[in-house]
Amino acid sequence: MRVFERYPKESGRDYAFRILRENIISLDLAPGSMLSEKELAAEMGLSRTPVREALIELTRGGVVEVFPQRGSAVALIDPERVEEARFMREVLECAVVGQICGKLSDAELSELEENVLLQKFYLDNHLTDKLQMLDDQFHQSLFRIAGKSRIYVLMDSISIHFDRARRMSFAVVKDLKIVSDHAEILEAMKKGEKEQAMELMKMHLSRYKTDEAAMRQEYPAYFK
């Protein structure tokens, strides 16, 4: 498990939740792996109480499962939960793209274009962790530009099932379309082609369905 620096004034519970969430999304804590409160607390330099609280929160979201007499484990990937999260993102992100299409300022365009260029660099150099970070930033920027940052935070908090599938696709899909998708979405937005931009976003968020077979073949034990 990877442990990151604790933010100033970050509570133990929030720190534990953030570390566990990031490691589950990145698959460093793989689906099906057992979780020991004692070991996790030692790795993060915390008492067991904040770790237990974080695990309870993750259990509520269906990301961690509790087995009587055995303890807690990272939940297997449930395609139904992935699809629910994907559907939520499709509805919200297509709406956001439609709202800001053709209305981006020069500074906003430059920010998004720079993000896409960096994505290409990380894709070409197989830096998947940084690629997913920039992917997240691209989508988050669209919500911020639309004045909907709080909706993004809410959406992100329940997207972990979809995010795990995205992370897995980076590892197994040879011809990733993520960067070209973002470039095409941005180009349509620049031209004010609202319907095209929304359709491209819908296709982008639906790639999981196409990639699922490759992911199941590579990691069959990760899925329900």
N, C-alpha and C positions, 0 to 999 in steps of 0.2 A: 504493500500500500504506500502511496506517495503522501507525504505530509507537507503542507504548505505553511507559510508564515501566518501567524494569527494577526488579525487586524486590530488596530488600537480600539479599545473599549468593546471589542467583540466578546459576547458572553461565551462561557464554556459550551453551553448547549448549541448556540449558533455556529460556533467554530466546529464542533463535532459534526453537526449536520452538514455543513459546507464540505468538510473533508470527506465524509462518507459519500455524500451525493456525487461529488466530482469523481471519486474513485469508482463508484458504481457505473456512472455514465461512461467513463474511459475504459471500463472493463478490467481495470486493475484489481477490482473486487469482482470476480467473474460470477455470472449467474450460477446459483447452486452452491457457492462457497459458504462455509460456516463462518459465523461471526462471534468472536469471544469478547464480551464487554471488558474483561480484565486486560486482554492483549491489546485491544483497540485503545483503551484508556492509557496504557503504558506508552504506546507509540505516539499518541498525541500529547502526552504530558498532562493528562487530566485525571480527575477522579472518575469513578465509574458512573456517578449520578448523571452528569451532562451527557455522557455517551449513551446511557440507558434512555434518557429523554429524547435524544436524536433518533435512536433506533425505533422508539415508539412512534415518532412522527413519520418516519419512513415506512413503518408498518401500516399506518393509516392510509398512506398513498399506494399501498400494494407493492412497494419496491423491496421490502424486507418481509419475510415470513417467519412466524414463530412456531416451532415444533415442540410439543410437550415432551419433556424428558431429554430433549436433544439440544435445544437452544434456538438461536436465530440464524437465518441464512438469507443470502441475497436471492430474491425471487427470480425464477426463470422468466424469460421474456414471453409475455402473453400477447399474441397477435391481436386479440380483441382490444386490449388496452392501448396498444400501439396505434391501431386504427382510430380509436376514439380521440387520442391526442392529435393524430394527423388531421382528422376532420375538424377539430376545434381550430387548429392552426390555419387550415385552408379557409375557413369562414372568416376569421379575423384578419389574416394577412392579405387575402384578396381584397377585402374591404379597405384596408389601409393603403394598398397600392392604388386602388381606384380613386381614393381621396386625394392623394398627392401627385398623381400622374400629371405630367405637364406643368407642375407648379414648383419644381425644384429650383432653388437658387443656385448661382454659380458655385458658392461655397459648399452647398450640400452635394451638388454633382461631383465636385472635386473630391470630397470626402468618400463618397461611395466608389468612385473610380479608383482611388488609391487603394481602397480595401480590396477591390477585385484584382488589381495588379499584384498585391501581396498574396492573395489567395493562389494566384497562378504560380508564383514563386514557390510557395510552400507545397503545392501539389506536385510541381516538377521535382522538388527535392524530397518528396515523401515524408514531410513533416506533418503527420496527421493531427497531432495534438494542436498545433498552431493553426492548422487549416480549420478545424472545428471551432476554435476560438474566433477566428475571423468570420466564419459562417454565421456564428451567433451574433457577432457585432454588426454584420450587414443587416440582418433582420431586425435587431434592436434599433439600429439607426433609422430604419423606415418608420417604426412606431414613434420614436422621438421626434422625427421631422413632422409627423402627423399630429403631434401633441397628445399621443396616447401611451406615454411611457409606463404609466401605472397598469395599463391593460397588458403590456408586454411582461411586466413583473409577475402578474397573476398567471398569465399563460405559461410563462417559463417555469413557474412553480409546480405545474402539473403536467409538464411535457417530458418528464424523465424517461418514461417508457419509450417514447418516440426518439428521444436523444440517444438512448442506448442502441437502438437499431441504426440510427445514423452513424454512430461511431463504428459500429461493426461493419457497415458498408464501406467505410474508408479503408478497412483492412482487407476486405475480400473482393471488392468489385474492381476489376482491372481498368475499366474505361469510365472513370468517374466523370459525371457531367456537371458536378456542382458549380465549378467556376464558369463554365460556358452558360449554364442556366442563369447565374447572377448577371453575367454580362448582357445576356439577351433581355432579361427583365429590365435592367437599367437602361438599355438602349430604347426599349419601347416606352419607358417612362419619360425619357428625354424628348422623344418625338410626340408625346401626348397621346399615344395609342393605348387608351385605357383598357379596352376589351382584350387587346393582345397581351398587355402587361399582366392582366388578371389571369388570363388563360395560361400564360407561361408560369406564373407563380403556382397555379393549381397543379400543373404538370410537374413542377419542381418538387413540390411537397408530396407527390404521389409516387416518386421514384422508388420508395421503399417497397411498393408492391412488386415492381420489376426485379429488384435486387434480393427479395426475400429468399428465392430458391437458392441463389449462390451462398447466402448467409447460412441457410439451414444445412447445406451440403458441407460447408466448412466447419460449422459449429453446431452439430445436431443436438448436443447435450444442453445447449443454452436455451432451448425453446420448450415451451409447454406442448 
